[in-house]
Amino acid sequence: GAVQLVGFVTIVEGVFQLGTWTPNVRWGPPSYDWVLQYVSAVMGVASLCFGAACIWCTRSLRIRVIKRVRNFRRFVFIWTVLWFFLVGLPMQIVYVSVPVVQQWPISEAPGIPTKLTIDPEWPNGKPHVCGDISEMKHRLTHSLQNKSKNRFVRRLLHILGQKLSKKVLPCMQVVRIFWLW
């Protein structure tokens, strides 16, 4: 019944954690990206083992094993919350180049000096998750371009990739999906 379902769900979680081990998936800020990858891989293998043990122990009714699986599920919950904080909370400061002179005809003229200021759209910093998603979209588009031999198709994929990356999953939507998930 319920214990077998928990075992099956644990196995599926382990498969998904191991299945995301690709170069196209970022696991957070570059400073500790590799740590999150390895810990998630270990958690995936452990989930597979504990899930199989959970399904196996339902036939033999070993309560000790079921309690260990329950404690592992608690640890998975704590790890998931910690992972959300490690990936979702870091911010990166985004700068924008603006003309020094803000008057209309002068600000549009070529050669006017510019200065870097903090992006007014993200005054408190842009969530790092947005950068991870945009890099994933860029890498996916780049890999599709490299597979195409036709120069016209490569150029078309490049243009479509740029336009779609701005329309599909803008940063605010990525942040909402991340925290709702």
Helices and strands as residue ranges (DSSP letters): H 2-19, H 33-60, H 63-88, E 91-92, E 95-99, H 104-107, E 114-118, E 126-127, H 128-147, H 151-167, H 171-180
